[in-house]
């Protein structure tokens, strides 16, 4: 059943919009000098100062309207768990409904007009470590559920706002959040500028290695904490979670998942993945590169369980599948339902498969992607598939001091610059942004305003909970 229709502008593109997805302008490839001049000219057409203005929401549209929209189609039994996780703080609320900010951004009167592939949900907790095919630990964006072609600064706006909200949450204060924005944007602009000197192939091959970031970390206390994370990453694989998630059957020798309701359970009749799983994984196999298909053939599926994940993803159809080779060596895949963006009606081209949309966006923006990244369909639902916990490392915000927060901001700016340069044109973006002073102030102003709006939205959400309009799960949901 299609979701309720939400009021959107007539179009996302305007006469002033420029498509950077093919690295061309008016049919010709952009040289570096032409790209810089194009960005500078765009700055005159659409002054950067206009990016600081928040949109006004259409009449009768509130945060709860968008929350209800995002809840449509989710599993009813899991909606209270999502609400519980979102209710923890203004930051978990911000993370829990990315459609809300995308909706606000599309209604903003002005954007840069520089369109390229973006993350779409670029907050600071969506950065972290992940494995390259060579088993090196890389750092970058690690969630692309909302990826789309849109103005590049939408990623910057979501990221800077997250620094202000998160800084307050962990007790560092707004001034620390604003300084973190300055650090992040300085790193972003500096690295974009460095990318201009590289060829397209050099940008494509470039990777942000976590060990290099560690070497560049000046604060010794922070370096020690990061080193512990980096050193433990190689042990975070399918085998490492077997004792916690599974137990072995004495008769068959196969492992199966240990139920832990309401967060982990085997599908019952009529639930997702209760049937036709062989066909599902055969369709998934066809989306992998040929050599990965052959590798995948060395495993067989021995168990599947539904699993609650994340904050914003709670309630969508998510599961994990245990595969074992002939010697019982494990491979655990995660299947996440991929839903359409709230802005899908404005896309110039219809998206054939939402899982494919996420995969293509991730492959375009990440330095290296999971070798088992693919997609499939089951019961008309689209899914994204990837490995569970393949050297994935996230940074815990709780306990961060100012020094750690600033170092992390530097890393996020570096990683986002590489993602944007890989997907778009660094020279055009630098031409538009300038050297940094003006855009830093503009985005700090925006972040302060949107953080206040987010707090107001969060309080409205909490009032709806208090009034009994939104049901909450218990503490076991956290």
Buried (B, 14 or more C-beta within 10 A) or exposed (E): EEBEEBEBEEEBBEEEBBBBEEBEBEEEEBEBEBBBBBBBEBBEEBEBEEBBBBBEBEEEBBBBBBBBBBBEBBBEBBBBBBBBBBBBBBBBBBBBBBBBBBBBBBBBEBBBBBBBBBBBBBBBBBBBBBBBEEEBBBBBBBBBBBBBBBBBBBBBBBBBBBBBBBBBBBEBEBEBBBBBBBBBBBBBBBBBBBBBEBEEEEBEEBBBBBBEBBEEBEBEEBBEBBBEBBEEBEEBBBEBBBEEBBEEEEEEEBBBBEEBEBBBBBBEEEBBBBBEBEEBBEBBBEBBEEEBBEBBEEBEBBBBBBBBBBBBBBBBBBBBBBBBEEEEEBBBBBBBBBBBBBBBEBBEEEBEBBBBBBBBBBBBBBBBBBBBBBBBBBEEBBBBBBBBBBBBBEBEBEEBBBBBBBBBBBBBBBBBBBBBBBBBBBBBBBBBBBEBEBBBBBBBBBBBBBBEBBBEBBEBBBEBBEEEEBEBBEEEBE
